[in-house]
Amino acid sequence: MTSNNQVDFPYEISEKIIYSRALQSVVWGIPAVNYDRIYQAFLSVGGSNNQIAYSTKPGNWKNQLLTPNADAVFALVFFDTMISGPLVLEIPQAAEFTILGTIMTCWQLPLEDVGTDGADQGNGSHYLILPPNYKDTVPTGYTVLSSPNSQGYALLRCMPKSDKDIDLARAIIYMEQIKLYPLANLEVGNSTSYIDITDKNFDAVIKYDISFFESLHRIVQEEPWLERDMLMVDILKEIGIEKDKPFTPDVKKRKILLEAVSDAKEYLDKRYEGYKAFYKSSKWFFPADPSLLNSWFSGFKENDIYPIDARAAAYYWGFGSLKRTKSTISQFYLFLICDRYGNKLDGSQRYKLTLPADVPVNKYWSVTAYNRSTHSYIKGVAYSSRSSLSQDLRINKNDGTITIFFGPEPPDELHSNWIPVRANENFELVFRFYGVEKPILEKKWILPDVESL
């Protein structure tokens, strides 16, 4: 033993402890790292906190978020109440649009859903986001959200009526009416700063290298410890992440951290591939655990459950969360990574997906192709999605079915039903249902497997 009663472990055991705690830190910390990657991407294109990022081109491959919606006009509202104090987020009345969104902390804990299915039910509202432990008098007339963190963001999506230029323009005009400003600025005006990220390289893909721990270190420095996570204080200290201290791993520790983050990615990938098929007759799956959904709805306040692994698996492939959807499921996603025979979807091959007639949604459906490794848009393609909003989509007049094609080159016919992918890259598909109707959840309308051509 050393003089301070700490055990002087043999080198091999000490190394194993660092590895195991690094692995655990990756699984625990991925929601915050996911957020930090998005915020760092915003900084790289000239943005800052308490500003709004938006894009005028849905599906632009330069938007390298994790499985973003390729058919909706979106905005990302970044806030930091440590800088500004309480913040007001104005969500305008939805009017002709379907507006979906959630306000979240930097740990992607949902504070409230907004828009059509949110607290305002599409009527619009002024949401007041309070700093941690806020004690001052709260004014009336607001939907008040108390946040345990100072940083966070809102993910907002406006669903246009179609992919026509005029409908997209109307959706963009709506998004430009969203406002964010400090409560203290009411006397001097409520100006909002918007950053158009269209055609800018917005790389928010999680990197499973040393930058993962650098992101985690930033969050630890800037945010208060949450009571439920106090166990992680000493675990992070062991790998070199400690409040008010720099993160400077030596060569030996850096090597261990790189091995741990690589293995964590492999673990999460195996979980992703292991989700149970939604249907008995096809391989589409829903990549989320009920324990995570219940924890979102409760705010992680249930005493006997803290689904860290399920949470990590979700933020491995996507971002965002939901607060109210437990009672009304209005949006539903299914994923696919292989063909009917279990072979990985290969961008060098050609495939087709034949949708049965009358997809049971009252808003719209879409299918989008993503890079299997990054879970983001396939780089360099002209577009990534086909949907019921696509005006040129061809429907089989005989039976109402719709055939979607995937491949590096378009089919000889039905070019408008083709989604391009890149040769020599595996890809994955996400099928989105908006305005979900009973036949989907009751599995009476079945999404079939893709077939190799």
C-alpha positions as CSV (number, residue, x, y, z in Angstrom):
1,M,0.0,0.0,0.0
2,T,1.0,3.6,-0.6
3,S,1.2,6.2,2.2
4,N,-2.4,7.4,1.6
5,N,-3.8,3.9,1.9
6,Q,-4.5,3.5,-1.8
7,V,-3.6,0.1,-3.3
8,D,-0.7,0.2,-5.7
9,F,-2.1,-2.2,-8.3
10,P,0.0,-4.1,-10.7
11,Y,0.2,-2.3,-14.0
12,E,-2.0,-4.8,-15.8
13,I,-4.9,-4.4,-13.4
14,S,-4.6,-0.6,-13.4
15,E,-4.8,-0.7,-17.1
16,K,-7.9,-2.9,-17.1
17,I,-9.6,-0.5,-14.6
18,I,-9.0,2.5,-16.9
19,Y,-10.3,0.5,-19.9
20,S,-13.5,-0.6,-18.1
21,R,-14.2,2.9,-16.8
22,A,-13.6,4.4,-20.2
23,L,-16.0,1.9,-21.8
24,Q,-18.6,2.7,-19.2
25,S,-18.1,6.4,-19.7
26,V,-18.8,6.1,-23.4
27,V,-22.0,4.2,-22.8
28,W,-23.1,6.6,-20.1
29,G,-22.0,9.8,-21.8
30,I,-23.1,9.4,-25.4
31,P,-26.3,11.6,-25.2
32,A,-24.2,14.6,-24.1
33,V,-21.5,13.8,-26.6
34,N,-24.2,13.5,-29.3
35,Y,-25.4,17.0,-28.3
36,D,-21.9,18.5,-28.2
37,R,-21.1,17.2,-31.7
38,I,-24.2,19.0,-33.0
39,Y,-23.3,22.2,-31.2
40,Q,-19.6,22.0,-32.3
41,A,-20.9,21.6,-35.9
42,F,-23.0,24.8,-35.4
43,L,-19.9,26.7,-34.1
44,S,-17.9,25.6,-37.1
45,V,-20.4,27.3,-39.5
46,G,-20.4,30.6,-37.5
47,G,-23.1,29.9,-35.0
48,S,-23.2,30.4,-31.2
49,N,-25.5,29.7,-28.3
50,N,-28.9,31.5,-28.2
51,Q,-29.2,31.3,-32.0
52,I,-31.3,29.3,-34.4
53,A,-29.9,27.1,-37.2
54,Y,-32.1,26.2,-40.1
55,S,-31.8,24.8,-43.6
56,T,-33.8,25.7,-46.7
57,K,-33.1,22.4,-48.5
58,P,-34.5,19.3,-46.9
59,G,-32.3,16.3,-47.4
60,N,-29.1,18.1,-48.3
61,W,-26.3,15.5,-47.7
62,K,-24.0,18.2,-46.3
63,N,-26.2,18.1,-43.2
64,Q,-24.4,15.3,-41.4
65,L,-26.7,14.8,-38.4
66,L,-27.7,11.3,-37.3
67,T,-30.7,10.0,-39.4
68,P,-32.2,13.5,-40.0
69,N,-35.6,13.8,-41.6
70,A,-35.0,14.4,-45.4
71,D,-38.5,15.7,-46.2
72,A,-39.1,18.3,-43.4
73,V,-37.8,21.9,-43.1
74,F,-36.0,21.8,-39.7
75,A,-34.5,24.2,-37.2
76,L,-32.1,23.7,-34.3
77,V,-32.5,26.2,-31.5
78,F,-29.4,26.3,-29.2
79,F,-29.7,27.9,-25.8
80,D,-27.6,28.5,-22.8
81,T,-29.3,30.1,-19.7
82,M,-26.0,30.5,-17.9
83,I,-25.1,33.2,-20.4
84,S,-28.5,34.9,-20.7
85,G,-30.7,33.9,-17.8
86,P,-34.2,32.8,-18.5
87,L,-35.0,32.4,-22.3
88,V,-38.2,32.8,-24.2
89,L,-38.8,30.5,-27.1
90,E,-41.8,31.6,-29.2
91,I,-43.4,28.9,-31.2
92,P,-46.0,30.4,-33.7
93,Q,-49.4,28.9,-34.4
94,A,-49.0,25.9,-36.7
95,A,-51.9,27.1,-39.0
96,E,-51.7,25.0,-42.2
97,F,-48.5,23.1,-41.2
98,T,-47.7,20.1,-39.0
99,I,-45.1,21.2,-36.5
100,L,-43.2,18.6,-34.5
101,G,-40.6,19.5,-32.0
102,T,-39.1,18.9,-28.5
103,I,-37.1,21.2,-26.2
104,M,-34.3,19.3,-24.5
105,T,-31.3,19.7,-22.2
106,C,-27.8,19.0,-23.4
107,W,-28.3,15.4,-22.1
108,Q,-31.3,15.3,-24.4
109,L,-33.7,15.0,-21.5
110,P,-37.0,16.2,-23.0
111,L,-38.4,19.2,-21.2
112,E,-41.5,19.5,-23.4
113,D,-42.9,18.7,-26.8
114,V,-44.1,21.7,-28.9
115,G,-46.2,22.2,-31.9
116,T,-49.0,20.1,-33.3
117,D,-48.6,17.2,-30.8
118,G,-47.0,19.2,-28.0
119,A,-48.1,21.3,-25.1
120,D,-49.5,24.0,-27.3
121,Q,-51.4,21.6,-29.6
122,G,-50.4,23.6,-32.6
123,N,-51.8,26.9,-31.2
124,G,-48.4,28.3,-30.5
125,S,-47.0,29.4,-27.2
126,H,-44.2,31.3,-25.4
127,Y,-42.0,28.7,-23.6
128,L,-39.9,30.1,-20.8
129,I,-36.7,28.1,-20.2
130,L,-35.4,28.6,-16.7
131,P,-31.7,28.1,-15.6
132,P,-30.9,25.3,-13.0
133,N,-32.2,26.1,-9.5
134,Y,-33.9,29.3,-10.6
135,K,-35.3,31.1,-7.5
136,D,-36.7,34.4,-8.8
137,T,-40.3,35.2,-9.5
138,V,-41.6,33.6,-12.7
139,P,-43.9,35.9,-14.7
140,T,-47.3,34.7,-15.9
141,G,-48.3,34.0,-19.4
142,Y,-45.6,31.4,-20.3
143,T,-45.3,27.7,-20.5
144,V,-42.6,27.4,-17.9
145,L,-39.8,24.8,-18.3
146,S,-37.4,24.2,-15.4
147,S,-34.1,22.8,-16.7
148,P,-31.5,20.9,-14.7
149,N,-28.9,22.1,-17.2
150,S,-28.0,25.5,-18.6
151,Q,-27.3,24.2,-22.1
152,G,-29.7,22.5,-24.5
153,Y,-31.5,22.8,-27.8
154,A,-34.9,22.4,-29.5
155,L,-35.3,20.3,-32.6
156,L,-38.2,21.6,-34.7
157,R,-39.6,20.2,-37.9
158,C,-42.1,21.8,-40.2
159,M,-43.8,19.4,-42.6
160,P,-44.6,21.0,-46.0
161,K,-47.7,20.0,-47.9
162,S,-45.5,18.7,-50.7
163,D,-42.0,19.0,-52.1
164,K,-43.0,21.8,-54.5
165,D,-40.9,24.9,-54.2
166,I,-43.9,27.0,-53.2
167,D,-44.7,24.7,-50.3
168,L,-41.1,24.5,-49.1
169,A,-41.0,28.3,-49.2
170,R,-44.1,28.6,-47.0
171,A,-42.5,26.2,-44.5
172,I,-39.3,28.2,-44.4
173,I,-41.3,31.4,-43.8
174,Y,-43.0,29.7,-40.9
175,M,-39.7,28.6,-39.4
176,E,-38.4,32.2,-39.6
177,Q,-41.1,33.2,-37.3
178,I,-39.7,31.2,-34.4
179,K,-38.0,33.5,-31.9
180,L,-35.5,33.0,-29.1
181,Y,-34.5,35.8,-26.7
182,P,-33.7,36.5,-23.1
183,L,-36.6,37.3,-20.8
184,A,-34.6,40.3,-19.7
185,N,-34.8,41.8,-23.2
186,L,-38.6,42.2,-23.3
187,E,-38.1,45.9,-22.6
188,V,-35.7,46.5,-25.5
189,G,-37.1,44.1,-28.1
190,N,-36.9,40.4,-28.9
191,S,-34.5,40.1,-31.8
192,T,-33.5,36.6,-32.8
193,S,-30.3,35.6,-34.6
194,Y,-30.8,33.0,-37.4
195,I,-27.9,31.1,-39.1
196,D,-28.7,29.5,-42.5
197,I,-26.7,26.3,-42.7
198,T,-27.9,25.3,-46.2
199,D,-25.0,24.0,-48.3
200,K,-22.6,24.3,-45.4
201,N,-20.7,21.3,-44.1
202,F,-22.4,20.5,-40.9
203,D,-20.6,17.5,-39.5
204,A,-22.3,16.3,-36.3
205,V,-21.5,12.6,-36.8
206,I,-20.1,11.1,-33.5
207,K,-16.4,10.2,-33.8
208,Y,-15.3,7.2,-31.9
209,D,-11.8,8.5,-31.2
210,I,-10.2,10.7,-28.6
211,S,-12.6,13.5,-29.6
212,F,-15.4,11.6,-27.9
213,F,-13.7,12.1,-24.5
214,E,-12.9,15.7,-25.4
215,S,-16.6,16.3,-25.9
216,L,-17.5,14.7,-22.6
217,H,-14.8,16.8,-20.9
218,R,-16.4,20.0,-22.2
219,I,-19.8,18.9,-20.9
220,V,-18.4,18.1,-17.4
221,Q,-16.7,21.5,-17.3
222,E,-19.7,23.5,-18.3
223,E,-22.6,21.8,-16.7
224,P,-23.6,20.9,-13.1
225,W,-23.5,17.3,-12.0
226,L,-27.0,15.8,-11.9
227,E,-27.8,13.8,-8.7
228,R,-28.5,10.6,-10.6
229,D,-25.1,10.7,-12.2
230,M,-22.9,11.4,-9.1
231,L,-21.5,7.8,-9.3
232,M,-19.7,8.9,-12.5
233,V,-17.5,11.6,-10.8
234,D,-14.8,9.2,-9.7
235,I,-15.2,6.9,-12.8
236,L,-14.5,9.9,-15.1
237,K,-11.6,11.0,-12.8
238,E,-9.9,7.7,-13.4
239,I,-9.8,8.3,-17.2
240,G,-8.6,11.9,-16.8
241,I,-11.9,13.9,-16.9
242,E,-12.4,16.1,-13.8
243,K,-14.1,19.4,-13.2
244,D,-11.8,22.4,-13.4
245,K,-8.9,20.4,-14.7
246,P,-7.7,20.0,-18.3
247,F,-8.0,16.7,-20.2
248,T,-4.5,15.7,-21.1
249,P,-4.1,11.9,-21.3
250,D,-0.6,10.6,-21.7
251,V,0.4,8.3,-24.5
252,K,-0.4,5.2,-22.5
253,K,-3.8,6.3,-21.3
254,R,-4.7,7.7,-24.7
255,K,-4.1,4.2,-26.2
256,I,-6.4,2.6,-23.6
257,L,-9.1,5.2,-24.2
258,L,-9.0,4.6,-28.0
259,E,-9.4,0.9,-27.5
260,A,-12.3,1.4,-25.1
261,V,-14.2,3.8,-27.4
262,S,-13.7,1.5,-30.4
263,D,-15.1,-1.4,-28.4
264,A,-18.0,0.7,-27.1
265,K,-18.9,1.4,-30.7
266,E,-18.8,-2.3,-31.6
267,Y,-21.0,-3.0,-28.6
268,L,-23.6,-0.4,-29.6
269,D,-23.5,-1.7,-33.1
270,K,-24.3,-5.2,-32.0
271,R,-27.2,-3.9,-29.9
272,Y,-28.4,-2.0,-33.0
273,E,-28.3,-5.1,-35.1
274,G,-29.9,-7.2,-32.4
275,Y,-33.3,-5.4,-32.1
276,K,-36.3,-7.8,-32.6
277,A,-38.1,-7.5,-35.9
278,F,-41.3,-5.6,-35.7
279,Y,-43.1,-8.0,-38.0
280,K,-43.0,-11.8,-38.2
281,S,-42.7,-11.7,-42.0
282,S,-40.1,-9.0,-42.5
283,K,-36.9,-7.7,-41.0
284,W,-37.8,-4.0,-40.3
285,F,-37.3,-3.2,-36.6
286,F,-38.0,-0.4,-34.1
287,P,-34.6,0.5,-32.5
288,A,-35.7,1.7,-29.1
289,D,-36.3,0.0,-25.8
290,P,-39.6,0.6,-23.9
291,S,-37.6,1.3,-20.8
292,L,-36.0,4.3,-22.5
293,L,-39.3,5.7,-23.8
294,N,-40.8,5.4,-20.3
295,S,-37.8,7.2,-18.8
296,W,-38.2,10.0,-21.3
297,F,-41.8,10.4,-20.4
298,S,-41.0,10.4,-16.6
299,G,-37.9,12.6,-16.9
300,F,-35.8,9.7,-15.6
301,K,-37.5,10.0,-12.2
302,E,-38.4,6.4,-11.7
303,N,-36.4,5.0,-8.7
304,D,-35.8,1.5,-10.0
305,I,-34.7,2.1,-13.5
306,Y,-32.0,4.1,-15.3
307,P,-31.6,2.5,-18.8
308,I,-28.1,3.7,-19.6
309,D,-27.4,1.0,-22.2
310,A,-30.8,1.5,-24.0
311,R,-30.2,5.2,-24.0
312,A,-26.7,4.8,-25.5
313,A,-28.1,2.5,-28.2
314,A,-30.6,5.2,-29.2
315,Y,-28.1,8.1,-29.4
316,Y,-25.7,5.9,-31.3
317,W,-28.0,6.2,-34.4
318,G,-30.0,9.3,-33.8
319,F,-30.7,12.4,-31.8
320,G,-33.6,14.1,-30.0
321,S,-36.2,12.7,-27.6
322,L,-40.0,12.9,-26.9
323,K,-42.0,13.9,-23.9
324,R,-45.7,13.4,-24.6
325,T,-45.9,10.6,-27.2
326,K,-46.7,8.0,-24.6
327,S,-50.5,8.7,-24.9
328,T,-50.7,9.6,-28.6
329,I,-48.3,7.9,-31.0
330,S,-48.4,10.3,-34.0
331,Q,-45.0,9.4,-35.5
332,F,-43.4,6.0,-35.8
333,Y,-40.1,4.8,-37.4
334,L,-38.9,1.4,-38.7
335,F,-35.3,0.6,-39.6
336,L,-33.8,-1.9,-42.0
337,I,-30.2,-3.0,-42.5
338,C,-30.5,-6.2,-44.5
339,D,-32.5,-7.8,-47.3
340,R,-35.0,-10.6,-46.9
341,Y,-32.2,-13.2,-46.7
342,G,-30.3,-11.3,-44.0
343,N,-27.6,-9.9,-46.3
344,K,-26.4,-6.4,-45.5
345,L,-27.7,-3.7,-47.8
346,D,-24.9,-3.1,-50.3
347,G,-24.7,0.1,-52.2
348,S,-23.2,-1.7,-55.2
349,Q,-26.3,-3.8,-55.6
350,R,-29.8,-2.9,-56.8
351,Y,-32.9,-3.4,-54.6
352,K,-36.7,-2.6,-54.6
353,L,-39.3,-2.1,-51.9
354,T,-42.9,-2.6,-52.9
355,L,-45.3,-0.8,-50.6
356,P,-48.8,-2.2,-50.2
357,A,-51.5,0.2,-51.3
358,D,-52.8,2.9,-49.0
359,V,-50.1,3.4,-46.4
360,P,-52.2,4.1,-43.2
361,V,-51.1,7.6,-42.3
362,N,-53.1,10.8,-42.3
363,K,-50.0,13.1,-42.7
364,Y,-47.3,11.5,-44.8
365,W,-44.8,8.6,-45.1
366,S,-41.2,8.6,-46.3
367,V,-38.3,6.2,-46.8
368,T,-34.7,7.5,-46.5
369,A,-31.3,5.9,-47.1
370,Y,-28.4,6.6,-44.8
371,N,-24.8,5.5,-44.6
372,R,-24.7,2.4,-42.5
373,S,-21.5,3.3,-40.7
374,T,-22.2,7.0,-39.9
375,H,-26.1,6.8,-39.7
376,S,-26.1,10.1,-41.7
377,Y,-26.9,11.0,-45.2
378,I,-24.9,9.3,-47.9
379,K,-22.3,11.8,-49.1
380,G,-22.5,13.2,-52.6
381,V,-26.0,11.9,-53.6
382,A,-28.5,14.3,-55.1
383,Y,-31.2,13.3,-52.6
384,S,-31.8,10.7,-50.0
385,S,-35.6,10.1,-49.7
386,R,-38.9,9.4,-51.5
387,S,-42.2,10.1,-49.8
388,S,-45.9,10.7,-50.2
389,L,-44.9,14.4,-50.5
390,S,-42.9,13.7,-53.6
391,Q,-45.0,15.1,-56.4
392,D,-43.4,12.9,-59.1
393,L,-43.8,9.6,-57.3
394,R,-45.4,7.0,-59.5
395,I,-48.2,4.7,-58.2
396,N,-49.1,1.5,-59.8
397,K,-52.6,2.2,-61.3
398,N,-53.6,-1.5,-61.2
399,D,-53.3,-2.2,-57.5
400,G,-52.2,1.1,-55.8
401,T,-48.8,-0.3,-54.8
402,I,-45.7,1.8,-54.9
403,T,-42.2,0.4,-55.8
404,I,-39.2,2.3,-54.5
405,F,-35.8,1.4,-56.0
406,F,-32.3,1.7,-54.4
407,G,-29.0,1.4,-56.2
408,P,-26.0,3.3,-57.5
409,E,-27.7,3.8,-60.9
410,P,-31.4,4.5,-61.6
411,P,-33.7,1.8,-63.0
412,D,-34.6,1.8,-66.7
413,E,-38.1,3.0,-65.8
414,L,-39.6,4.8,-62.8
415,H,-36.6,7.1,-62.3
416,S,-38.7,9.2,-60.0
417,N,-39.1,6.3,-57.6
418,W,-35.4,5.8,-57.2
419,I,-33.2,6.6,-54.2
420,P,-29.5,6.8,-55.1
421,V,-26.9,5.1,-52.9
422,R,-23.1,4.8,-53.3
423,A,-21.3,1.8,-54.6
424,N,-19.0,-0.1,-52.2
425,E,-20.8,1.4,-49.1
426,N,-23.4,-0.4,-46.9
427,F,-26.5,1.6,-46.3
428,E,-29.6,1.4,-44.1
429,L,-33.2,2.5,-44.5
430,V,-35.6,4.4,-42.2
431,F,-39.3,4.3,-42.9
432,R,-41.2,7.2,-41.3
433,F,-44.9,7.2,-40.6
434,Y,-46.5,10.6,-39.6
435,G,-50.1,10.6,-38.6
436,V,-50.0,7.0,-37.5
437,E,-53.2,5.0,-37.9
438,K,-54.2,1.8,-36.2
439,P,-53.3,-0.7,-38.9
440,I,-49.6,0.2,-38.5
441,L,-49.4,-0.4,-34.7
442,E,-51.7,-3.4,-35.0
443,K,-49.5,-4.8,-37.7
444,K,-52.4,-5.2,-40.1
445,W,-50.6,-3.2,-42.7
446,I,-47.1,-4.8,-43.2
447,L,-44.0,-3.1,-44.5
448,P,-42.3,-5.9,-46.6
449,D,-38.6,-6.6,-46.9
450,V,-36.6,-5.1,-49.7
451,E,-35.7,-7.5,-52.5
452,S,-32.4,-7.7,-54.4
453,L,-32.7,-7.3,-58.2
